[in-house]
Amino acid sequence: MTPSDGDVVRRVLSGEVEAYRVLVERYRQEFGRYAVATVGDRDAAQDAMQEAFIRAFDALATCREPDRFGAWFFRILTNQCRNTVSRRRSSVALEDVNPPGTDRADAALEREELADALVAALERLTPEQREAFVMRHVDGRSYEEMSRLVGVGVDALKMRVHRARDAMRVMMEAMR
């Protein structure tokens, strides 16, 4: 039988620090896709994930609802991803990014360019829009699950996703 998040948190807090590995394994893959889509770079996303797990471990005693560790950790990860994106933006001006050309005959190259354009468009969204868009369209989460994770109402999340889709559409059309 798999231990609950609360059981694992209590074990870690009682001195069985190796048990933290259960939480890392449980949430690394689930939230890893979110981190990659939010940050836009696999290596930077892995660094953000690692830093978020370290921060969560260091602050574990402040987790008020151990049975909701996943939602608590998600907030830490979201903040870490936002910080990572902010640092990356300050080191590379978005105006320096060239949109992909549409006159390429090589399909693989075109797909790669489209992926790069999507990442660039995602980076231009507000952090809240990017978070909602990724959770809905990359992770495939329901609005109810998103609401539990981020602590925002379903209607507000629907509006964020709608605005993100509209903004993405405009940016992608401008790149044509």
CYANA upper distance limits for C-alpha pairs under 8 A (distance plus 0.5 A):
  3 PRO  CA      7 ASP  CA      6.45
  3 PRO  CA      8 VAL  CA      6.98
  4 SER  CA      8 VAL  CA      6.89
  4 SER  CA     67 ASP  CA      7.34
  5 ASP  CA      9 VAL  CA      6.59
  5 ASP  CA     23 LEU  CA      7.59
  5 ASP  CA     66 PRO  CA      6.84
  5 ASP  CA     67 ASP  CA      5.59
  5 ASP  CA     68 ARG  CA      7.45
  5 ASP  CA     69 PHE  CA      6.53
  5 ASP  CA     70 GLY  CA      8.21
  6 GLY  CA     10 ARG  CA      6.62
  6 GLY  CA     65 GLU  CA      8.15
  6 GLY  CA     66 PRO  CA      4.82
  6 GLY  CA     67 ASP  CA      4.50
  6 GLY  CA     68 ARG  CA      7.77
  6 GLY  CA     69 PHE  CA      7.66
  7 ASP  CA     11 ARG  CA      6.72
  7 ASP  CA     66 PRO  CA      8.34
  7 ASP  CA     67 ASP  CA      8.15
  8 VAL  CA     12 VAL  CA      6.72
  8 VAL  CA     19 ALA  CA      6.72
  8 VAL  CA     20 TYR  CA      7.43
  8 VAL  CA     22 VAL  CA      7.85
  8 VAL  CA     23 LEU  CA      7.88
  9 VAL  CA     13 LEU  CA      6.63
  9 VAL  CA     20 TYR  CA      7.84
  9 VAL  CA     60 LEU  CA      7.98
  9 VAL  CA     66 PRO  CA      6.51
  9 VAL  CA     69 PHE  CA      8.37
 10 ARG  CA     14 SER  CA      6.60
 10 ARG  CA     66 PRO  CA      8.05
 11 ARG  CA     15 GLY  CA      7.10
 11 ARG  CA     16 GLU  CA      5.92
 11 ARG  CA     17 VAL  CA      7.94
 11 ARG  CA     19 ALA  CA      7.21
 12 VAL  CA     16 GLU  CA      5.11
 12 VAL  CA     17 VAL  CA      5.09
 12 VAL  CA     18 GLU  CA      7.72
 12 VAL  CA     19 ALA  CA      6.34
 12 VAL  CA     20 TYR  CA      6.66
 13 LEU  CA     17 VAL  CA      7.86
 13 LEU  CA     60 LEU  CA      7.99
 13 LEU  CA     61 ALA  CA      7.36
 19 ALA  CA     23 LEU  CA      8.12
 20 TYR  CA     24 VAL  CA      6.96
 20 TYR  CA     57 PHE  CA      8.23
 21 ARG  CA     25 GLU  CA      6.56
 22 VAL  CA     26 ARG  CA      6.52
 23 LEU  CA     27 TYR  CA      6.62
 24 VAL  CA     28 ARG  CA      6.04
 24 VAL  CA     53 PHE  CA      7.61
 25 GLU  CA     29 GLN  CA      7.80
 26 ARG  CA     30 GLU  CA      7.78
 27 TYR  CA     31 PHE  CA      6.30
 27 TYR  CA     32 GLY  CA      8.20
 27 TYR  CA     70 GLY  CA      7.68
 28 ARG  CA     32 GLY  CA      5.93
 28 ARG  CA     49 MET  CA      8.00
 29 GLN  CA     33 ARG  CA      7.34
 30 GLU  CA     34 TYR  CA      8.28
 31 PHE  CA     35 ALA  CA      6.82
 31 PHE  CA     74 PHE  CA      8.02
 32 GLY  CA     36 VAL  CA      6.76
 32 GLY  CA     45 ALA  CA      8.04
 32 GLY  CA     46 GLN  CA      8.02
 32 GLY  CA     49 MET  CA      7.62
 33 ARG  CA     37 ALA  CA      6.61
 33 ARG  CA    138 VAL  CA      8.01
 33 ARG  CA    139 ASP  CA      7.40
 34 TYR  CA     38 THR  CA      6.44
 34 TYR  CA    134 VAL  CA      6.78
 34 TYR  CA    135 MET  CA      7.15
 34 TYR  CA    138 VAL  CA      7.72
 34 TYR  CA    139 ASP  CA      7.09
 35 ALA  CA     39 VAL  CA      6.36
 35 ALA  CA     40 GLY  CA      8.48
 35 ALA  CA     45 ALA  CA      5.71
 35 ALA  CA     46 GLN  CA      8.12
 35 ALA  CA     48 ALA  CA      7.94
 35 ALA  CA     49 MET  CA      7.56
 35 ALA  CA     77 LEU  CA      8.20
 35 ALA  CA     78 THR  CA      8.39
 35 ALA  CA     81 CYS  CA      6.97
 36 VAL  CA     40 GLY  CA      5.95
 36 VAL  CA     41 ASP  CA      6.39
 36 VAL  CA     42 ARG  CA      5.80
 36 VAL  CA     44 ALA  CA      8.39
 36 VAL  CA     45 ALA  CA      5.50
 36 VAL  CA     46 GLN  CA      8.13
 37 ALA  CA     41 ASP  CA      8.22
 37 ALA  CA    119 VAL  CA      8.07
 37 ALA  CA    134 VAL  CA      6.94
 37 ALA  CA    138 VAL  CA      7.90
 38 THR  CA     45 ALA  CA      8.48
 38 THR  CA     81 CYS  CA      7.22
 38 THR  CA     85 VAL  CA      8.41
 38 THR  CA    122 LEU  CA      7.92
 38 THR  CA    123 GLU  CA      8.08
 38 THR  CA    130 ARG  CA      7.13
 38 THR  CA    131 GLU  CA      7.29
 38 THR  CA    134 VAL  CA      7.32
 39 VAL  CA     44 ALA  CA      7.38
 39 VAL  CA     45 ALA  CA      6.24
 39 VAL  CA     81 CYS  CA      6.50
 39 VAL  CA     82 ARG  CA      8.16
 39 VAL  CA     84 THR  CA      7.31
 39 VAL  CA     85 VAL  CA      6.10
 39 VAL  CA    123 GLU  CA      8.15
 40 GLY  CA     44 ALA  CA      8.45
 40 GLY  CA     45 ALA  CA      7.93
 40 GLY  CA    119 VAL  CA      6.13
 40 GLY  CA    120 ALA  CA      8.45
 40 GLY  CA    123 GLU  CA      7.99
 41 ASP  CA     45 ALA  CA      6.46
 42 ARG  CA     46 GLN  CA      6.65
 43 ASP  CA     47 ASP  CA      6.79
 44 ALA  CA     48 ALA  CA      6.66
 44 ALA  CA     84 THR  CA      7.82
 45 ALA  CA     49 MET  CA      6.60
 45 ALA  CA     81 CYS  CA      7.70
 46 GLN  CA     50 GLN  CA      6.64
 47 ASP  CA     51 GLU  CA      6.61
 48 ALA  CA     52 ALA  CA      6.52
 48 ALA  CA     77 LEU  CA      7.67
 48 ALA  CA     80 GLN  CA      6.30
 48 ALA  CA     81 CYS  CA      6.42
 48 ALA  CA     84 THR  CA      7.32
 49 MET  CA     53 PHE  CA      6.69
 49 MET  CA     77 LEU  CA      7.00
 49 MET  CA     80 GLN  CA      8.29
 50 GLN  CA     54 ILE  CA      6.75
 51 GLU  CA     55 ARG  CA      6.62
 51 GLU  CA     80 GLN  CA      7.91
 52 ALA  CA     56 ALA  CA      6.51
 52 ALA  CA     73 PHE  CA      8.05
 52 ALA  CA     76 ILE  CA      6.42
 52 ALA  CA     77 LEU  CA      5.65
 52 ALA  CA     80 GLN  CA      6.72
 53 PHE  CA     57 PHE  CA      6.58
 53 PHE  CA     73 PHE  CA      8.20
 53 PHE  CA     77 LEU  CA      8.41
 54 ILE  CA     58 ASP  CA      6.67
 55 ARG  CA     59 ALA  CA      6.63
 55 ARG  CA     76 ILE  CA      8.11
 56 ALA  CA     60 LEU  CA      6.11
 56 ALA  CA     73 PHE  CA      6.89
 56 ALA  CA     76 ILE  CA      7.51
 59 ALA  CA     63 CYS  CA      7.66
 63 CYS  CA     69 PHE  CA      7.72
 63 CYS  CA     72 TRP  CA      7.61
 65 GLU  CA     69 PHE  CA      7.32
 68 ARG  CA     72 TRP  CA      6.92
 69 PHE  CA     73 PHE  CA      6.36
 70 GLY  CA     74 PHE  CA      6.49
 70 GLY  CA    149 LEU  CA      8.23
 71 ALA  CA     75 ARG  CA      7.00
 71 ALA  CA    148 ARG  CA      7.59
 71 ALA  CA    149 LEU  CA      5.14
 71 ALA  CA    150 VAL  CA      7.62
 72 TRP  CA     76 ILE  CA      7.22
 72 TRP  CA    149 LEU  CA      8.22
 73 PHE  CA     77 LEU  CA      6.65
 74 PHE  CA     78 THR  CA      6.47
 74 PHE  CA    149 LEU  CA      7.24
 74 PHE  CA    150 VAL  CA      8.18
 75 ARG  CA     79 ASN  CA      6.79
 75 ARG  CA    149 LEU  CA      8.08
 75 ARG  CA    150 VAL  CA      7.23
 76 ILE  CA     80 GLN  CA      6.73
 77 LEU  CA     81 CYS  CA      6.53
 78 THR  CA     82 ARG  CA      6.67
 78 THR  CA    131 GLU  CA      8.26
 79 ASN  CA     83 ASN  CA      6.71
 80 GLN  CA     84 THR  CA      6.67
 81 CYS  CA     85 VAL  CA      6.63
 82 ARG  CA     86 SER  CA      6.56
 82 ARG  CA    127 PRO  CA      7.20
 83 ASN  CA     87 ARG  CA      6.67
 84 THR  CA     88 ARG  CA      6.66
 85 VAL  CA     89 ARG  CA      6.53
 85 VAL  CA    123 GLU  CA      8.07
 86 SER  CA     90 SER  CA      6.81
 87 ARG  CA     91 SER  CA      6.96
 88 ARG  CA     92 VAL  CA      6.78
 89 ARG  CA     93 ALA  CA      6.74
 89 ARG  CA     94 LEU  CA      7.65
 92 VAL  CA     96 ASP  CA      7.83
 93 ALA  CA     97 VAL  CA      7.96
 94 LEU  CA    120 ALA  CA      8.37
 97 VAL  CA    120 ALA  CA      8.50
 99 PRO  CA    113 GLU  CA      8.32
 99 PRO  CA    117 ALA  CA      6.67
 99 PRO  CA    175 MET  CA      6.30
100 PRO  CA    110 GLU  CA      8.20
100 PRO  CA    113 GLU  CA      5.60
100 PRO  CA    114 LEU  CA      7.19
100 PRO  CA    116 ASP  CA      8.21
100 PRO  CA    117 ALA  CA      7.13
100 PRO  CA    175 MET  CA      7.86
101 GLY  CA    110 GLU  CA      8.44
101 GLY  CA    113 GLU  CA      8.18
101 GLY  CA    176 ARG  CA      8.07
102 THR  CA    110 GLU  CA      7.91
102 THR  CA    176 ARG  CA      7.35
104 ARG  CA    109 LEU  CA      7.94
104 ARG  CA    110 GLU  CA      6.85
105 ALA  CA    110 GLU  CA      8.26
106 ASP  CA    110 GLU  CA      6.77
107 ALA  CA    111 ARG  CA      6.67
108 ALA  CA    112 GLU  CA      6.76
109 LEU  CA    113 GLU  CA      6.61
110 GLU  CA    114 LEU  CA      6.55
111 ARG  CA    115 ALA  CA      6.64
112 GLU  CA    116 ASP  CA      6.73
113 GLU  CA    117 ALA  CA      6.65
114 LEU  CA    118 LEU  CA      6.65
115 ALA  CA    119 VAL  CA      6.75
116 ASP  CA    120 ALA  CA      6.67
117 ALA  CA    121 ALA  CA      6.60
117 ALA  CA    172 MET  CA      7.84
117 ALA  CA    175 MET  CA      8.38
118 LEU  CA    122 LEU  CA      6.56
118 LEU  CA    168 MET  CA      8.46
118 LEU  CA    172 MET  CA      7.98
119 VAL  CA    123 GLU  CA      6.69
120 ALA  CA    124 ARG  CA      7.06
121 ALA  CA    125 LEU  CA      7.34
121 ALA  CA    168 MET  CA      6.51
121 ALA  CA    171 MET  CA      6.74
121 ALA  CA    172 MET  CA      7.68
122 LEU  CA    130 ARG  CA      6.65
122 LEU  CA    168 MET  CA      7.63
123 GLU  CA    130 ARG  CA      8.00
125 LEU  CA    129 GLN  CA      6.42
125 LEU  CA    130 ARG  CA      6.07
125 LEU  CA    164 ALA  CA      7.19
125 LEU  CA    167 ALA  CA      7.83
125 LEU  CA    168 MET  CA      8.34
126 THR  CA    130 ARG  CA      6.57
127 PRO  CA    131 GLU  CA      6.51
128 GLU  CA    132 ALA  CA      6.72
128 GLU  CA    160 ARG  CA      7.57
129 GLN  CA    133 PHE  CA      6.44
129 GLN  CA    160 ARG  CA      5.62
129 GLN  CA    161 VAL  CA      6.72
129 GLN  CA    163 ARG  CA      7.66
129 GLN  CA    164 ALA  CA      5.75
130 ARG  CA    134 VAL  CA      6.49
130 ARG  CA    164 ALA  CA      7.34
131 GLU  CA    135 MET  CA      6.63
132 ALA  CA    136 ARG  CA      6.59
132 ALA  CA    146 MET  CA      8.21
132 ALA  CA    157 LEU  CA      6.91
132 ALA  CA    160 ARG  CA      6.76
132 ALA  CA    161 VAL  CA      6.08
133 PHE  CA    137 HIS  CA      6.25
133 PHE  CA    138 VAL  CA      7.94
133 PHE  CA    160 ARG  CA      8.01
133 PHE  CA    161 VAL  CA      5.62
133 PHE  CA    164 ALA  CA      6.77
133 PHE  CA    165 ARG  CA      7.89
134 VAL  CA    138 VAL  CA      5.33
134 VAL  CA    139 ASP  CA      6.81
135 MET  CA    139 ASP  CA      5.40
135 MET  CA    140 GLY  CA      6.76
135 MET  CA    141 ARG  CA      6.23
135 MET  CA    146 MET  CA      7.44
136 ARG  CA    140 GLY  CA      5.34
136 ARG  CA    141 ARG  CA      5.56
136 ARG  CA    142 SER  CA      7.21
136 ARG  CA    143 TYR  CA      7.89
136 ARG  CA    146 MET  CA      8.33
136 ARG  CA    161 VAL  CA      7.99
137 HIS  CA    141 ARG  CA      8.16
141 ARG  CA    145 GLU  CA      6.70
141 ARG  CA    146 MET  CA      6.87
142 SER  CA    146 MET  CA      6.72
143 TYR  CA    147 SER  CA      6.53
143 TYR  CA    154 VAL  CA      6.23
143 TYR  CA    157 LEU  CA      7.45
143 TYR  CA    158 LYS  CA      7.79
144 GLU  CA    148 ARG  CA      6.89
144 GLU  CA    154 VAL  CA      6.84
145 GLU  CA    149 LEU  CA      6.81
146 MET  CA    150 VAL  CA      6.65
146 MET  CA    151 GLY  CA      8.48
146 MET  CA    152 VAL  CA      8.49
146 MET  CA    154 VAL  CA      8.33
146 MET  CA    157 LEU  CA      8.25
147 SER  CA    151 GLY  CA      5.77
147 SER  CA    152 VAL  CA      5.61
147 SER  CA    153 GLY  CA      6.16
147 SER  CA    154 VAL  CA      6.30
147 SER  CA    157 LEU  CA      7.83
148 ARG  CA    152 VAL  CA      7.99
152 VAL  CA    156 ALA  CA      7.20
152 VAL  CA    157 LEU  CA      7.32
153 GLY  CA    157 LEU  CA      6.87
154 VAL  CA    158 LYS  CA      6.65
155 ASP  CA    159 MET  CA      6.80
156 ALA  CA    160 ARG  CA      6.76
157 LEU  CA    161 VAL  CA      6.67
158 LYS  CA    162 HIS  CA      6.58
159 MET  CA    163 ARG  CA      6.56
160 ARG  CA    164 ALA  CA      6.49
161 VAL  CA    165 ARG  CA      6.60
162 HIS  CA    166 ASP  CA      6.75
163 ARG  CA    167 ALA  CA      6.59
164 ALA  CA    168 MET  CA      6.49
165 ARG  CA    169 ARG  CA      6.55
166 ASP  CA    170 VAL  CA      6.82
167 ALA  CA    171 MET  CA      6.70
168 MET  CA    172 MET  CA      6.52
169 ARG  CA    173 GLU  CA      6.60
170 VAL  CA    174 ALA  CA      6.69
171 MET  CA    175 MET  CA      6.92
172 MET  CA    176 ARG  CA      7.30
